Amino acid sequence: MSTMNISLPDAMKSFVDEQVLQRGYGTSSEYVRDLIRREQERLQLRDLLLHGAASATSTEADPAYFDGLRDRVRNARKKTPPPRAKG
């Protein structure tokens, strides 16, 4: 693992320290890594949405389509274990 040192204004450093305490992170590094992971996921989702928006539609988005989509999401939730609590 590589090391990176950053400089923060006092107000931002206090904010990071507060988030570490309130959200149960062990260190400020864990908090920053989590922020970076979330940004990577957000960018990946954005790319997928843009790719999907640019692609041709394969089926009509009628009420039956959305019913099926909701069913797929519900079934996926049932198969995915709940996230583990930090702490």
C-alpha positions as CSV (number, residue, x, y, z in Angstrom):
1,M,0.0,0.0,0.0
2,S,1.3,3.5,-0.8
3,T,1.2,6.5,1.5
4,M,-0.1,9.9,0.5
5,N,0.2,13.0,2.7
6,I,-2.4,15.8,2.3
7,S,-2.8,19.2,3.8
8,L,-6.2,20.4,5.0
9,P,-7.4,23.6,6.4
10,D,-8.2,23.3,10.1
11,A,-12.0,23.3,9.5
12,M,-11.7,20.4,7.0
13,K,-9.4,18.5,9.4
14,S,-12.0,18.9,12.2
15,F,-14.7,17.7,9.9
16,V,-12.8,14.6,9.0
17,D,-12.0,13.9,12.6
18,E,-15.7,14.3,13.5
19,Q,-16.8,12.0,10.7
20,V,-14.3,9.3,11.8
21,L,-15.7,9.4,15.3
22,Q,-19.4,9.6,14.3
23,R,-19.3,7.0,11.6
24,G,-17.1,4.5,13.4
25,Y,-14.0,4.6,11.2
26,G,-10.8,3.5,12.8
27,T,-8.7,6.2,11.2
28,S,-9.0,9.2,8.9
29,S,-7.3,7.1,6.2
30,E,-10.2,4.6,6.4
31,Y,-12.6,7.5,6.0
32,V,-10.8,8.9,3.0
33,R,-10.5,5.5,1.4
34,D,-14.3,5.1,1.8
35,L,-14.9,8.5,0.1
36,I,-12.7,7.5,-2.8
37,R,-14.4,4.1,-3.2
38,R,-17.8,5.9,-3.2
39,E,-16.6,8.3,-5.8
40,Q,-15.3,5.5,-8.0
41,E,-18.7,3.7,-7.7
42,R,-20.5,7.0,-8.5
43,L,-18.4,7.5,-11.6
44,Q,-18.9,3.9,-12.7
45,L,-22.7,4.2,-12.3
46,R,-22.6,7.5,-14.2
47,D,-20.8,5.8,-17.1
48,L,-23.3,2.9,-17.1
49,L,-26.2,5.4,-17.1
50,L,-24.7,7.4,-20.0
51,H,-23.9,4.2,-21.9
52,G,-27.5,3.0,-21.3
53,A,-29.0,6.4,-22.4
54,A,-27.0,6.3,-25.6
55,S,-28.0,2.7,-26.5
56,A,-31.0,1.8,-28.5
57,T,-34.1,0.6,-26.6
58,S,-34.7,-3.2,-26.8
59,T,-38.2,-3.2,-25.2
60,E,-40.9,-0.7,-24.6
61,A,-40.9,0.9,-21.2
62,D,-44.5,0.3,-20.3
63,P,-46.0,-0.6,-16.9
64,A,-45.2,-4.3,-17.4
65,Y,-41.5,-3.5,-18.0
66,F,-41.4,-1.5,-14.7
67,D,-43.2,-4.3,-12.8
68,G,-40.6,-6.8,-14.1
69,L,-37.8,-4.4,-13.1
70,R,-39.2,-4.0,-9.6
71,D,-39.4,-7.8,-9.3
72,R,-35.8,-8.2,-10.3
73,V,-34.7,-5.6,-7.7
74,R,-36.7,-7.3,-5.0
75,N,-35.3,-10.7,-5.9
76,A,-31.7,-9.4,-5.9
77,R,-32.3,-7.8,-2.5
78,K,-33.4,-11.2,-1.1
79,K,-30.2,-12.9,-2.4
80,T,-27.9,-10.2,-1.0
81,P,-27.0,-10.3,2.7
82,P,-27.5,-7.1,4.7
83,P,-24.4,-4.9,5.1
84,R,-22.4,-5.5,8.3
85,A,-22.3,-2.7,10.8
86,K,-19.0,-1.0,11.5
87,G,-17.8,-0.9,14.9
